[in-house]
C-alpha cells in the first residue's frame, strides 16, 4: 500500500544543481582529499581535528558521487531530451525531489 504522504526535506531549493556543476564540485572535493594527505602529518592542528576534516571531505565526496547517481535516475524518468538536460539534484540531500506542496508551492520533499 502506498499512502503518498509528502515529507519536507532538510535540503534548500538552492542546493539543486545540474550535472556540470556537480562534476566541478566533485573534482574540487577529490583534489582537497588528495591535498590533505595523511592526517598525522598536519603539524598546525591536532590529529583529532585533522582526522575530522579528512572524514568531512570524504563524506562530501561520497555525497557528490551519490548525487550523480541520483541524477541518472532522474534522467531515466524524464521523457524529452530537453527535460533530461535540465534535470537537477540536491548536493546536500540527493534523494530529495522538488514536489508540489499542499499550499500550492514547490519544495524539496520525499514521498
Biotite code that builds the C-alpha atoms (Angstrom):
import biotite.structure as struc

atoms = struc.array([
    struc.Atom([0.000, 0.000, 0.000], chain_id="A", res_id=1, res_name="UNK", atom_name="CA", element="C"),
    struc.Atom([1.244, 3.480, -0.829], chain_id="A", res_id=2, res_name="UNK", atom_name="CA", element="C"),
    struc.Atom([-0.218, 6.448, 1.008], chain_id="A", res_id=3, res_name="UNK", atom_name="CA", element="C"),
    struc.Atom([1.529, 9.316, -0.809], chain_id="A", res_id=4, res_name="UNK", atom_name="CA", element="C"),
    struc.Atom([2.478, 11.337, 2.262], chain_id="A", res_id=5, res_name="UNK", atom_name="CA", element="C"),
    struc.Atom([4.999, 14.074, 1.477], chain_id="A", res_id=6, res_name="UNK", atom_name="CA", element="C"),
    struc.Atom([7.705, 14.920, 3.968], chain_id="A", res_id=7, res_name="UNK", atom_name="CA", element="C"),
    struc.Atom([9.679, 18.119, 3.512], chain_id="A", res_id=8, res_name="UNK", atom_name="CA", element="C"),
    struc.Atom([13.408, 17.557, 3.161], chain_id="A", res_id=9, res_name="UNK", atom_name="CA", element="C"),
    struc.Atom([16.102, 19.474, 5.010], chain_id="A", res_id=10, res_name="UNK", atom_name="CA", element="C"),
    struc.Atom([17.650, 20.468, 1.691], chain_id="A", res_id=11, res_name="UNK", atom_name="CA", element="C"),
    struc.Atom([17.306, 24.013, 0.450], chain_id="A", res_id=12, res_name="UNK", atom_name="CA", element="C"),
    struc.Atom([15.994, 24.726, -3.029], chain_id="A", res_id=13, res_name="UNK", atom_name="CA", element="C"),
    struc.Atom([19.313, 26.498, -3.670], chain_id="A", res_id=14, res_name="UNK", atom_name="CA", element="C"),
    struc.Atom([21.265, 23.230, -3.357], chain_id="A", res_id=15, res_name="UNK", atom_name="CA", element="C"),
    struc.Atom([19.852, 21.749, -6.560], chain_id="A", res_id=16, res_name="UNK", atom_name="CA", element="C"),
    struc.Atom([22.468, 21.721, -9.328], chain_id="A", res_id=17, res_name="UNK", atom_name="CA", element="C"),
    struc.Atom([22.873, 20.365, -12.844], chain_id="A", res_id=18, res_name="UNK", atom_name="CA", element="C"),
    struc.Atom([25.437, 17.764, -13.831], chain_id="A", res_id=19, res_name="UNK", atom_name="CA", element="C"),
    struc.Atom([28.257, 20.092, -14.917], chain_id="A", res_id=20, res_name="UNK", atom_name="CA", element="C"),
    struc.Atom([28.213, 21.960, -11.597], chain_id="A", res_id=21, res_name="UNK", atom_name="CA", element="C"),
    struc.Atom([28.096, 18.694, -9.618], chain_id="A", res_id=22, res_name="UNK", atom_name="CA", element="C"),
    struc.Atom([31.098, 17.362, -11.519], chain_id="A", res_id=23, res_name="UNK", atom_name="CA", element="C"),
    struc.Atom([33.029, 20.587, -10.813], chain_id="A", res_id=24, res_name="UNK", atom_name="CA", element="C"),
    struc.Atom([32.264, 20.313, -7.085], chain_id="A", res_id=25, res_name="UNK", atom_name="CA", element="C"),
    struc.Atom([33.216, 16.621, -7.107], chain_id="A", res_id=26, res_name="UNK", atom_name="CA", element="C"),
    struc.Atom([36.563, 17.342, -8.765], chain_id="A", res_id=27, res_name="UNK", atom_name="CA", element="C"),
    struc.Atom([37.310, 20.065, -6.208], chain_id="A", res_id=28, res_name="UNK", atom_name="CA", element="C"),
    struc.Atom([36.417, 17.698, -3.356], chain_id="A", res_id=29, res_name="UNK", atom_name="CA", element="C"),
    struc.Atom([38.693, 14.982, -4.739], chain_id="A", res_id=30, res_name="UNK", atom_name="CA", element="C"),
    struc.Atom([41.561, 17.458, -5.021], chain_id="A", res_id=31, res_name="UNK", atom_name="CA", element="C"),
    struc.Atom([41.045, 18.601, -1.423], chain_id="A", res_id=32, res_name="UNK", atom_name="CA", element="C"),
    struc.Atom([41.053, 14.999, -0.173], chain_id="A", res_id=33, res_name="UNK", atom_name="CA", element="C"),
    struc.Atom([44.293, 14.326, -2.049], chain_id="A", res_id=34, res_name="UNK", atom_name="CA", element="C"),
    struc.Atom([45.948, 17.525, -0.767], chain_id="A", res_id=35, res_name="UNK", atom_name="CA", element="C"),
    struc.Atom([45.077, 16.719, 2.823], chain_id="A", res_id=36, res_name="UNK", atom_name="CA", element="C"),
    struc.Atom([47.157, 13.577, 2.629], chain_id="A", res_id=37, res_name="UNK", atom_name="CA", element="C"),
    struc.Atom([47.974, 11.806, 5.875], chain_id="A", res_id=38, res_name="UNK", atom_name="CA", element="C"),
    struc.Atom([46.155, 13.364, 8.847], chain_id="A", res_id=39, res_name="UNK", atom_name="CA", element="C"),
    struc.Atom([49.121, 12.553, 11.123], chain_id="A", res_id=40, res_name="UNK", atom_name="CA", element="C"),
    struc.Atom([51.419, 14.856, 9.120], chain_id="A", res_id=41, res_name="UNK", atom_name="CA", element="C"),
    struc.Atom([49.457, 18.017, 9.926], chain_id="A", res_id=42, res_name="UNK", atom_name="CA", element="C"),
    struc.Atom([51.522, 19.948, 12.463], chain_id="A", res_id=43, res_name="UNK", atom_name="CA", element="C"),
    struc.Atom([49.360, 23.038, 12.912], chain_id="A", res_id=44, res_name="UNK", atom_name="CA", element="C"),
    struc.Atom([46.283, 21.136, 14.141], chain_id="A", res_id=45, res_name="UNK", atom_name="CA", element="C"),
    struc.Atom([45.757, 18.218, 16.457], chain_id="A", res_id=46, res_name="UNK", atom_name="CA", element="C"),
    struc.Atom([45.404, 14.764, 14.957], chain_id="A", res_id=47, res_name="UNK", atom_name="CA", element="C"),
    struc.Atom([41.773, 14.647, 16.066], chain_id="A", res_id=48, res_name="UNK", atom_name="CA", element="C"),
    struc.Atom([40.917, 17.840, 14.154], chain_id="A", res_id=49, res_name="UNK", atom_name="CA", element="C"),
    struc.Atom([42.870, 16.679, 11.108], chain_id="A", res_id=50, res_name="UNK", atom_name="CA", element="C"),
    struc.Atom([41.021, 13.348, 11.066], chain_id="A", res_id=51, res_name="UNK", atom_name="CA", element="C"),
    struc.Atom([37.676, 15.122, 11.416], chain_id="A", res_id=52, res_name="UNK", atom_name="CA", element="C"),
    struc.Atom([38.478, 17.354, 8.453], chain_id="A", res_id=53, res_name="UNK", atom_name="CA", element="C"),
    struc.Atom([39.565, 14.344, 6.413], chain_id="A", res_id=54, res_name="UNK", atom_name="CA", element="C"),
    struc.Atom([36.352, 12.497, 7.265], chain_id="A", res_id=55, res_name="UNK", atom_name="CA", element="C"),
    struc.Atom([34.227, 15.541, 6.383], chain_id="A", res_id=56, res_name="UNK", atom_name="CA", element="C"),
    struc.Atom([35.883, 15.851, 2.988], chain_id="A", res_id=57, res_name="UNK", atom_name="CA", element="C"),
    struc.Atom([35.429, 12.125, 2.284], chain_id="A", res_id=58, res_name="UNK", atom_name="CA", element="C"),
    struc.Atom([31.755, 12.366, 3.233], chain_id="A", res_id=59, res_name="UNK", atom_name="CA", element="C"),
    struc.Atom([31.303, 15.378, 0.951], chain_id="A", res_id=60, res_name="UNK", atom_name="CA", element="C"),
    struc.Atom([32.911, 13.457, -1.894], chain_id="A", res_id=61, res_name="UNK", atom_name="CA", element="C"),
    struc.Atom([30.620, 10.470, -1.270], chain_id="A", res_id=62, res_name="UNK", atom_name="CA", element="C"),
    struc.Atom([27.549, 12.731, -1.155], chain_id="A", res_id=63, res_name="UNK", atom_name="CA", element="C"),
    struc.Atom([28.505, 14.269, -4.518], chain_id="A", res_id=64, res_name="UNK", atom_name="CA", element="C"),
    struc.Atom([29.030, 10.832, -6.061], chain_id="A", res_id=65, res_name="UNK", atom_name="CA", element="C"),
    struc.Atom([25.610, 9.788, -4.758], chain_id="A", res_id=66, res_name="UNK", atom_name="CA", element="C"),
    struc.Atom([24.132, 12.954, -6.282], chain_id="A", res_id=67, res_name="UNK", atom_name="CA", element="C"),
    struc.Atom([25.470, 11.943, -9.704], chain_id="A", res_id=68, res_name="UNK", atom_name="CA", element="C"),
    struc.Atom([23.857, 8.523, -9.293], chain_id="A", res_id=69, res_name="UNK", atom_name="CA", element="C"),
    struc.Atom([20.520, 10.087, -8.354], chain_id="A", res_id=70, res_name="UNK", atom_name="CA", element="C"),
    struc.Atom([20.778, 12.431, -11.345], chain_id="A", res_id=71, res_name="UNK", atom_name="CA", element="C"),
    struc.Atom([20.967, 9.396, -13.630], chain_id="A", res_id=72, res_name="UNK", atom_name="CA", element="C"),
    struc.Atom([17.794, 8.010, -12.017], chain_id="A", res_id=73, res_name="UNK", atom_name="CA", element="C"),
    struc.Atom([16.021, 11.326, -12.528], chain_id="A", res_id=74, res_name="UNK", atom_name="CA", element="C"),
    struc.Atom([17.032, 11.459, -16.178], chain_id="A", res_id=75, res_name="UNK", atom_name="CA", element="C"),
    struc.Atom([15.607, 7.991, -16.805], chain_id="A", res_id=76, res_name="UNK", atom_name="CA", element="C"),
    struc.Atom([12.207, 9.189, -15.583], chain_id="A", res_id=77, res_name="UNK", atom_name="CA", element="C"),
    struc.Atom([12.190, 12.272, -17.864], chain_id="A", res_id=78, res_name="UNK", atom_name="CA", element="C"),
    struc.Atom([10.544, 11.954, -21.276], chain_id="A", res_id=79, res_name="UNK", atom_name="CA", element="C"),
    struc.Atom([12.084, 14.617, -23.530], chain_id="A", res_id=80, res_name="UNK", atom_name="CA", element="C"),
    struc.Atom([15.717, 15.318, -24.286], chain_id="A", res_id=81, res_name="UNK", atom_name="CA", element="C"),
    struc.Atom([15.337, 18.904, -23.025], chain_id="A", res_id=82, res_name="UNK", atom_name="CA", element="C"),
    struc.Atom([13.941, 17.719, -19.666], chain_id="A", res_id=83, res_name="UNK", atom_name="CA", element="C"),
    struc.Atom([16.823, 15.268, -19.304], chain_id="A", res_id=84, res_name="UNK", atom_name="CA", element="C"),
    struc.Atom([19.305, 18.066, -19.950], chain_id="A", res_id=85, res_name="UNK", atom_name="CA", element="C"),
    struc.Atom([17.668, 20.370, -17.373], chain_id="A", res_id=86, res_name="UNK", atom_name="CA", element="C"),
    struc.Atom([17.450, 17.720, -14.612], chain_id="A", res_id=87, res_name="UNK", atom_name="CA", element="C"),
    struc.Atom([18.830, 18.853, -11.251], chain_id="A", res_id=88, res_name="UNK", atom_name="CA", element="C"),
    struc.Atom([19.651, 17.137, -7.956], chain_id="A", res_id=89, res_name="UNK", atom_name="CA", element="C"),
    struc.Atom([20.444, 18.408, -4.459], chain_id="A", res_id=90, res_name="UNK", atom_name="CA", element="C"),
    struc.Atom([24.070, 18.416, -3.333], chain_id="A", res_id=91, res_name="UNK", atom_name="CA", element="C"),
    struc.Atom([23.193, 18.111, 0.354], chain_id="A", res_id=92, res_name="UNK", atom_name="CA", element="C"),
    struc.Atom([20.315, 15.610, 0.098], chain_id="A", res_id=93, res_name="UNK", atom_name="CA", element="C"),
    struc.Atom([20.454, 13.737, -3.232], chain_id="A", res_id=94, res_name="UNK", atom_name="CA", element="C"),
    struc.Atom([17.333, 11.645, -2.576], chain_id="A", res_id=95, res_name="UNK", atom_name="CA", element="C"),
    struc.Atom([15.045, 14.690, -2.181], chain_id="A", res_id=96, res_name="UNK", atom_name="CA", element="C"),
    struc.Atom([12.906, 15.779, -5.113], chain_id="A", res_id=97, res_name="UNK", atom_name="CA", element="C"),
    struc.Atom([11.109, 19.044, -5.850], chain_id="A", res_id=98, res_name="UNK", atom_name="CA", element="C"),
    struc.Atom([7.410, 18.326, -5.268], chain_id="A", res_id=99, res_name="UNK", atom_name="CA", element="C"),
    struc.Atom([4.242, 20.345, -5.272], chain_id="A", res_id=100, res_name="UNK", atom_name="CA", element="C"),
    struc.Atom([3.041, 21.088, -1.736], chain_id="A", res_id=101, res_name="UNK", atom_name="CA", element="C"),
    struc.Atom([-0.479, 21.390, -0.357], chain_id="A", res_id=102, res_name="UNK", atom_name="CA", element="C"),
    struc.Atom([-0.081, 25.183, -0.119], chain_id="A", res_id=103, res_name="UNK", atom_name="CA", element="C"),
    struc.Atom([0.400, 25.403, -3.899], chain_id="A", res_id=104, res_name="UNK", atom_name="CA", element="C"),
    struc.Atom([4.172, 25.938, -3.789], chain_id="A", res_id=105, res_name="UNK", atom_name="CA", element="C"),
    struc.Atom([7.065, 23.652, -4.579], chain_id="A", res_id=106, res_name="UNK", atom_name="CA", element="C"),
    struc.Atom([9.702, 22.427, -2.097], chain_id="A", res_id=107, res_name="UNK", atom_name="CA", element="C"),
    struc.Atom([12.303, 19.653, -1.725], chain_id="A", res_id=108, res_name="UNK", atom_name="CA", element="C"),
    struc.Atom([10.451, 16.646, -0.309], chain_id="A", res_id=109, res_name="UNK", atom_name="CA", element="C"),
    struc.Atom([10.232, 12.873, -0.015], chain_id="A", res_id=110, res_name="UNK", atom_name="CA", element="C"),
    struc.Atom([7.199, 10.794, -0.906], chain_id="A", res_id=111, res_name="UNK", atom_name="CA", element="C"),
])
